[in-house]
Amino acid sequence: MSPLAVALGSLALMLVLIYAGMHVAVALGVVSFAGVWLIRGDVEVAANLLAQAASDAIASHVFGVVPLFVLMGFLVAVADVGRDAFEVAERLFRRVAGGLGVATVAANAVFAAITGISIASAAVFTRVAVPQMLRFGYRPRFAVGVVAGSSVLGMLIPPSLLMILYGFLANQSVGELFIAGIVPGLVLAGAYSVAIVAMALLAPGWVRGAREAAELPPLGPVAMLAKLAPSVLLIALCLGGIYAGVFTATEGGAVGAAGALAVALARGKLDWPRLREVLIETGHVTVAVSFLIICANIYTRMLAMSGAPQFLLETLTGAGLGAGAFLAFYIATILLLGTIIDSSSILLIVLPLTLPLAQGFGMDLVWFGVVTVVAVEIGLLTPPFGLSAYVIKSSLADPRIGLGDIFRGAAPFTFIMFLVLVALVAFPQLSLVLVR
């Protein structure tokens, strides 16, 4: 069997194993190990390559950025920073049509700038924003749809766990990826806000929320500043230091985690049992990401050994298909995979094969990363797998709102996100204006 046949067969086998229920990292590792064994005809070579990948993939101190930003996100959630951001935003937008929906998007954008995990955003704002919107007469389907749609900002507005993962896989600067995500994140948040106001004005029956202006209790400027101070402080410490060149991304994560710990302690939100729980959850996420990266590393080496990326690039160019056709097929593949597997797994499956193709077509890999993250995040909102919908359902614990309601409520925001993705493809400078 030729190396190319082994690579293509391994890809098909991996998808079968994932559909059958095998964990993505295990499927990657097993298939890659078997592929190297078949290509080289020596099990010792495959075993040595696996051991080398396990060492090389996460041995660098740069990888410390993962547990540090994850720890920061969990501490921020414990400190109720998201709740405070929402309380300020709902006062600021109280007189806007669909104001609580816009406030949810704005608060999610602030929360995203200090967490980087979409699932955390979905869990926090399900408990914070949905009850408020229901209390002021918003339809349940709209309320959960706004939370689901705006939760994706957590993986686009930096810091972003997906961008960190992409940076490792594509050998790109995490700091540059963070900066590249700012404008697209703000564009998406703005598009969501405009759409919410338009729905409230043009289709009030879908939103049904105009009573909040008279019923919200007042909150003075000093109180607003006090509630926003921790968010501003953490953003300035962590991301401000990275953008100004004072910190590396890893150092910024350490400073952010220390700042989040100080905020949680100062607010009295963190005792020993809760701190232990936060550290354990951080360890779980870090180990899961580490295992995925290790298995993706040997998968990448197996594909390079087989020559599959070069073959696909030559095939596409020989058939007269350019960068546009490749990008359209790439995005369609990601959207399809997003209906059945999680975001990190999609990156680990598609990037080792497609990054060489993107380079061959002369694409900027920072821009390519932003496009990839947006396309992958659409999968959080699409059935049947849509992870954000399941998180919202489990966090809400309201029998009146089913998974179908959440997916239908998120549908307009999924469409808006797709339009923003098209805009990012058509106008690369939206991603690169702060980088290049």
C-alpha positions as CSV (number, residue, x, y, z in Angstrom):
1,M,0.0,0.0,0.0
2,S,1.4,3.4,-1.0
3,P,2.0,6.1,1.6
4,L,-0.7,8.3,0.0
5,A,-3.3,5.5,0.2
6,V,-2.4,4.9,3.8
7,A,-2.9,8.7,4.6
8,L,-6.2,8.9,2.8
9,G,-7.4,5.6,4.3
10,S,-6.4,6.7,7.8
11,L,-8.5,9.9,7.4
12,A,-11.6,7.8,6.5
13,L,-10.9,5.3,9.3
14,M,-10.5,8.2,11.8
15,L,-13.9,9.6,10.9
16,V,-15.5,6.2,11.2
17,L,-14.0,5.7,14.7
18,I,-15.2,9.2,15.8
19,Y,-18.7,8.5,14.5
20,A,-18.6,5.2,16.4
21,G,-18.0,7.1,19.7
22,M,-14.2,6.9,20.1
23,H,-12.6,10.0,21.7
24,V,-11.1,12.3,19.0
25,A,-7.6,12.3,20.6
26,V,-7.6,8.5,20.9
27,A,-8.7,8.1,17.3
28,L,-6.0,10.6,16.1
29,G,-3.3,8.7,18.1
30,V,-4.3,5.2,17.1
31,V,-4.8,6.0,13.4
32,S,-1.5,8.0,13.2
33,F,0.5,5.3,14.9
34,A,-0.9,2.7,12.6
35,G,-0.3,4.9,9.6
36,V,3.4,5.5,10.4
37,W,3.8,1.7,11.0
38,L,2.4,0.9,7.6
39,I,4.3,3.7,5.8
40,R,7.7,2.7,7.3
41,G,7.0,-1.0,7.9
42,D,8.5,-0.8,11.4
43,V,6.6,-0.7,14.6
44,E,9.6,0.7,16.5
45,V,9.7,3.8,14.2
46,A,6.0,4.4,14.9
47,A,6.6,4.0,18.7
48,N,9.6,6.3,18.7
49,L,7.7,8.9,16.7
50,L,4.8,8.8,19.1
51,A,7.2,9.2,22.1
52,Q,8.9,12.1,20.3
53,A,5.6,13.8,19.5
54,A,4.5,13.5,23.2
55,S,7.7,15.3,24.2
56,D,8.0,17.9,21.5
57,A,4.4,19.0,21.3
58,I,4.0,20.5,24.8
59,A,7.6,20.7,26.1
60,S,8.0,24.4,25.5
61,H,7.2,27.0,28.2
62,V,5.0,28.7,25.6
63,F,2.4,26.0,26.3
64,G,2.0,27.5,29.8
65,V,-0.4,30.0,28.2
66,V,-3.2,27.3,28.1
67,P,-3.5,26.5,31.9
68,L,-3.0,30.2,32.8
69,F,-5.8,31.6,30.6
70,V,-8.1,28.7,31.6
71,L,-7.4,29.4,35.3
72,M,-8.1,33.1,34.7
73,G,-11.4,32.3,33.0
74,F,-12.6,30.1,35.9
75,L,-11.6,32.6,38.5
76,V,-13.4,35.4,36.7
77,A,-16.5,33.3,36.5
78,V,-16.3,32.6,40.2
79,A,-15.8,36.3,41.0
80,D,-19.2,37.2,39.3
81,V,-17.5,39.6,36.9
82,G,-19.9,38.6,34.2
83,R,-22.9,39.4,36.3
84,D,-21.5,42.9,37.1
85,A,-20.9,43.5,33.4
86,F,-24.4,42.6,32.5
87,E,-25.9,44.8,35.3
88,V,-24.0,47.8,33.9
89,A,-24.9,47.0,30.3
90,E,-28.6,46.6,31.0
91,R,-28.7,50.1,32.5
92,L,-26.8,51.6,29.6
93,F,-29.1,50.1,27.0
94,R,-32.4,50.3,28.9
95,R,-34.0,52.7,26.5
96,V,-32.9,50.8,23.3
97,A,-35.4,48.5,21.6
98,G,-34.5,45.0,22.7
99,G,-32.2,46.6,25.2
100,L,-31.6,43.6,27.4
101,G,-30.6,41.6,24.3
102,V,-28.1,44.2,23.4
103,A,-26.9,44.3,27.0
104,T,-26.3,40.6,26.9
105,V,-24.1,40.9,23.8
106,A,-22.2,43.8,25.3
107,A,-21.6,42.0,28.6
108,N,-20.6,38.9,26.7
109,A,-18.0,40.9,24.8
110,V,-16.5,42.3,28.0
111,F,-16.6,38.8,29.6
112,A,-15.0,37.3,26.5
113,A,-12.1,39.8,26.8
114,I,-11.1,38.2,30.2
115,T,-12.1,34.5,29.7
116,G,-11.6,33.1,26.2
117,I,-14.0,30.1,26.6
118,S,-17.3,30.2,24.9
119,I,-18.8,27.5,27.1
120,A,-18.0,29.5,30.2
121,S,-19.9,32.5,28.7
122,A,-22.9,30.3,27.8
123,A,-23.1,29.0,31.4
124,V,-22.6,32.3,33.1
125,F,-25.1,34.3,31.0
126,T,-27.7,31.6,31.1
127,R,-27.9,32.1,34.8
128,V,-27.5,35.9,34.7
129,A,-29.3,37.2,31.6
130,V,-32.0,34.7,30.7
131,P,-34.0,35.1,34.0
132,Q,-33.8,38.9,33.7
133,M,-35.1,38.8,30.1
134,L,-37.9,36.5,31.0
135,R,-38.8,38.7,33.9
136,F,-39.2,41.7,31.6
137,G,-41.4,40.0,29.1
138,Y,-38.9,38.7,26.5
139,R,-39.8,35.5,24.7
140,P,-37.9,32.4,26.1
141,R,-36.7,31.4,22.6
142,F,-35.3,34.9,22.0
143,A,-33.6,35.0,25.4
144,V,-31.8,31.8,25.1
145,G,-31.0,32.5,21.4
146,V,-29.2,35.8,22.4
147,V,-27.1,34.0,25.0
148,A,-26.2,31.2,22.7
149,G,-25.3,33.6,19.8
150,S,-23.2,36.0,21.9
151,S,-21.4,33.1,23.7
152,V,-19.3,32.5,20.6
153,L,-17.6,35.9,21.3
154,G,-15.6,34.1,24.0
155,M,-13.6,32.2,21.4
156,L,-13.1,35.2,19.0
157,I,-12.4,38.2,21.2
158,P,-9.0,37.6,22.8
159,P,-7.9,35.8,24.9
160,S,-9.2,32.7,23.0
161,L,-8.5,29.1,23.8
162,L,-9.1,28.2,20.2
163,M,-6.7,30.8,18.9
164,I,-4.1,29.5,21.3
165,L,-4.6,26.0,20.0
166,Y,-4.5,27.2,16.4
167,G,-1.2,29.1,17.2
168,F,0.4,25.8,18.4
169,L,-0.8,23.8,15.4
170,A,0.1,26.5,12.8
171,N,3.3,27.7,14.5
172,Q,1.9,31.2,14.6
173,S,2.3,33.9,17.2
174,V,-0.5,33.7,19.8
175,G,-0.1,37.4,20.4
176,E,-0.7,38.3,16.8
177,L,-3.7,36.0,16.6
178,F,-5.1,37.7,19.7
179,I,-4.7,41.1,18.1
180,A,-6.2,39.8,14.8
181,G,-9.3,38.7,16.6
182,I,-10.2,42.1,18.1
183,V,-11.8,43.8,15.0
184,P,-13.7,40.7,13.9
185,G,-15.0,40.2,17.4
186,L,-16.2,43.8,17.6
187,V,-17.8,43.5,14.1
188,L,-19.7,40.4,15.2
189,A,-20.8,42.0,18.5
190,G,-22.0,45.1,16.5
191,A,-23.8,42.9,13.9
192,Y,-25.6,41.1,16.7
193,S,-26.6,44.3,18.4
194,V,-27.9,45.9,15.2
195,A,-29.9,42.7,14.4
196,I,-31.4,42.6,17.9
197,V,-32.6,46.2,17.6
198,A,-34.0,45.5,14.1
199,M,-35.8,42.4,15.3
200,A,-37.3,44.4,18.2
201,L,-38.5,47.1,15.8
202,L,-39.6,45.1,12.8
203,A,-40.7,41.8,14.5
204,P,-41.7,42.7,18.0
205,G,-43.6,39.5,18.4
206,W,-40.3,37.6,18.2
207,V,-38.7,39.7,20.9
208,R,-41.6,41.2,23.0
209,G,-39.5,43.3,25.4
210,A,-40.2,46.9,25.9
211,R,-40.9,47.2,29.6
212,E,-37.4,47.2,31.0
213,A,-37.0,51.0,30.7
214,A,-39.5,51.7,33.4
215,E,-38.8,48.8,35.7
216,L,-35.1,48.6,36.1
217,P,-33.9,50.0,39.4
218,P,-31.4,52.9,39.0
219,L,-27.6,52.4,39.1
220,G,-25.5,55.5,39.5
221,P,-22.3,56.3,37.6
222,V,-20.1,55.6,40.7
223,A,-21.7,52.2,41.2
224,M,-21.3,51.4,37.5
225,L,-17.6,52.2,37.6
226,A,-17.2,50.1,40.7
227,K,-18.8,47.1,39.0
228,L,-16.8,47.5,35.8
229,A,-13.5,48.2,37.5
230,P,-12.4,44.6,37.9
231,S,-13.1,43.9,34.2
232,V,-11.2,47.0,33.0
233,L,-8.3,46.2,35.4
234,L,-7.9,42.6,34.1
235,I,-8.2,43.6,30.5
236,A,-5.6,46.4,30.9
237,L,-3.2,44.1,32.9
238,C,-3.4,41.1,30.7
239,L,-4.3,42.1,27.1
240,G,-2.9,45.6,27.4
241,G,0.4,44.2,28.5
242,I,0.5,41.8,25.6
243,Y,-0.5,44.4,23.0
244,A,2.0,46.9,24.3
245,G,4.8,44.4,24.1
246,V,5.4,44.3,27.8
247,F,4.4,40.7,28.2
248,T,4.5,37.6,26.1
249,A,1.2,35.7,25.8
250,T,2.4,33.3,28.6
251,E,3.4,36.1,30.9
252,G,0.1,37.9,30.2
253,G,-1.8,34.8,31.2
254,A,0.1,34.6,34.4
255,V,-0.6,38.3,35.2
256,G,-4.2,37.8,34.3
257,A,-4.6,34.7,36.5
258,A,-3.0,36.5,39.4
259,G,-5.3,39.5,38.9
260,A,-8.4,37.3,38.7
261,L,-7.3,35.5,41.9
262,A,-6.9,38.9,43.6
263,V,-10.4,40.0,42.4
264,A,-12.0,36.8,43.6
265,L,-10.4,37.0,47.0
266,A,-11.1,40.7,47.4
267,R,-14.8,40.0,46.7
268,G,-14.9,37.1,49.2
269,K,-16.0,34.8,46.4
270,L,-13.2,32.3,46.8
271,D,-12.8,29.9,49.7
272,W,-10.6,26.8,49.9
273,P,-13.2,24.3,48.6
274,R,-14.1,26.5,45.6
275,L,-10.4,27.2,44.9
276,R,-9.7,23.5,44.9
277,E,-12.6,23.0,42.5
278,V,-11.3,25.7,40.2
279,L,-7.8,24.2,40.2
280,I,-9.1,20.7,39.4
281,E,-11.3,22.0,36.5
282,T,-8.2,23.9,35.2
283,G,-6.2,20.7,35.3
284,H,-8.9,18.7,33.5
285,V,-9.1,21.2,30.7
286,T,-5.3,21.5,30.4
287,V,-4.8,17.8,30.3
288,A,-7.5,17.3,27.7
289,V,-6.0,20.0,25.5
290,S,-2.5,18.6,26.0
291,F,-3.6,15.1,25.0
292,L,-5.3,16.5,21.9
293,I,-2.2,18.5,20.9
294,I,0.1,15.5,21.3
295,C,-2.1,13.3,19.2
296,A,-2.5,16.0,16.6
297,N,1.3,16.3,16.4
298,I,1.9,12.7,15.4
299,Y,-1.0,13.0,13.0
300,T,0.7,16.0,11.3
301,R,3.9,14.1,11.1
302,M,2.2,11.0,9.6
303,L,0.6,13.2,6.9
304,A,3.9,14.9,6.1
305,M,5.6,11.5,5.8
306,S,2.9,10.3,3.4
307,G,3.1,13.3,1.1
308,A,-0.7,13.8,1.2
309,P,-0.7,17.6,1.5
310,Q,1.6,18.1,-1.4
311,F,-0.5,15.7,-3.5
312,L,-3.7,17.5,-2.7
313,L,-2.1,20.9,-3.5
314,E,-0.8,19.6,-6.9
315,T,-4.2,18.0,-7.6
316,L,-6.1,21.3,-6.9
317,T,-3.7,23.5,-8.9
318,G,-3.6,20.9,-11.8
319,A,-7.4,20.9,-12.0
320,G,-7.4,24.7,-12.3
321,L,-9.0,25.2,-8.8
322,G,-7.5,28.2,-7.1
323,A,-7.5,29.5,-3.5
324,G,-11.1,30.5,-3.6
325,A,-12.4,27.0,-4.4
326,F,-10.1,25.5,-1.7
327,L,-11.3,28.0,0.9
328,A,-15.0,27.4,0.0
329,F,-14.5,23.6,0.3
330,Y,-12.5,24.1,3.6
331,I,-15.2,26.2,5.2
332,A,-18.0,23.9,4.0
333,T,-16.1,21.0,5.6
334,I,-15.7,22.8,8.9
335,L,-19.4,23.7,9.0
336,L,-20.4,20.1,8.3
337,L,-18.0,18.8,11.0
338,G,-19.4,21.4,13.4
339,T,-22.7,19.6,13.4
340,I,-21.2,16.5,14.9
341,I,-18.0,17.2,16.9
342,D,-16.6,19.9,19.1
343,S,-14.5,22.9,18.1
344,S,-11.0,21.7,19.3
345,S,-11.4,18.4,17.6
346,I,-12.3,20.1,14.3
347,L,-9.1,22.1,14.4
348,L,-7.0,19.0,15.2
349,I,-8.6,17.0,12.3
350,V,-8.5,19.5,9.5
351,L,-5.5,21.8,10.1
352,P,-2.7,19.2,9.7
353,L,-4.0,18.5,6.2
354,T,-5.1,22.0,5.1
355,L,-2.4,24.3,6.6
356,P,0.2,23.2,3.9
357,L,-2.4,23.9,1.2
358,A,-3.2,27.3,2.6
359,Q,0.6,28.1,2.6
360,G,0.8,26.8,-0.9
361,F,-1.9,29.2,-2.1
362,G,0.0,32.0,-0.4
363,M,-2.6,32.7,2.3
364,D,-1.8,34.7,5.4
365,L,-2.0,32.1,8.2
366,V,-3.0,34.7,10.8
367,W,-6.0,35.7,8.7
368,F,-6.6,32.0,7.9
369,G,-6.7,31.4,11.7
370,V,-9.4,34.0,12.3
371,V,-11.5,32.6,9.4
372,T,-11.1,29.1,10.8
373,V,-12.1,30.1,14.4
374,V,-15.2,31.9,13.2
375,A,-16.2,28.9,11.0
376,V,-15.5,26.4,13.8
377,E,-17.5,28.5,16.3
378,I,-20.6,28.4,14.1
379,G,-20.7,24.7,15.0
380,L,-21.5,25.7,18.6
381,L,-24.9,26.9,17.4
382,T,-25.9,24.2,14.9
383,P,-27.8,21.0,15.6
384,P,-27.5,18.2,16.5
385,F,-24.2,18.7,18.4
386,G,-24.3,22.5,19.1
387,L,-22.4,22.4,22.4
388,S,-23.6,25.9,23.5
389,A,-27.2,24.8,23.3
390,Y,-26.5,21.8,25.6
391,V,-24.7,24.0,28.1
392,I,-27.5,26.5,28.1
393,K,-30.1,23.7,28.6
394,S,-28.2,22.1,31.5
395,S,-27.5,25.5,33.1
396,L,-31.1,26.8,32.8
397,A,-32.9,23.7,34.2
398,D,-36.2,25.1,32.9
399,P,-38.6,22.4,31.5
400,R,-40.4,25.0,29.5
401,I,-37.4,25.6,27.3
402,G,-36.2,22.6,25.2
403,L,-33.2,22.1,23.0
404,G,-35.3,22.8,20.0
405,D,-36.2,26.2,21.3
406,I,-32.5,27.0,21.9
407,F,-31.5,26.0,18.4
408,R,-34.4,27.9,16.8
409,G,-33.6,31.0,19.0
410,A,-30.0,30.9,17.9
411,A,-30.8,30.5,14.2
412,P,-30.8,34.2,13.4
413,F,-27.5,34.6,15.2
414,T,-26.0,31.7,13.3
415,F,-27.0,33.3,10.0
416,I,-25.4,36.6,11.1
417,M,-22.3,34.9,12.1
418,F,-22.1,33.3,8.7
419,L,-22.5,36.7,7.0
420,V,-19.6,38.0,9.2
421,L,-17.5,35.0,8.1
422,V,-18.2,35.9,4.4
423,A,-17.1,39.5,5.1
424,L,-13.9,38.3,6.7
425,V,-13.1,36.1,3.7
426,A,-14.0,39.0,1.3
427,F,-12.1,41.6,3.3
428,P,-9.0,40.1,4.9
429,Q,-8.0,43.5,6.3
430,L,-10.7,43.3,8.9
431,S,-8.5,40.7,10.5
432,L,-5.1,42.1,9.7
433,V,-5.6,45.9,10.1
434,L,-4.1,45.8,13.6
435,V,-1.4,43.2,12.8
436,R,0.1,44.0,9.4
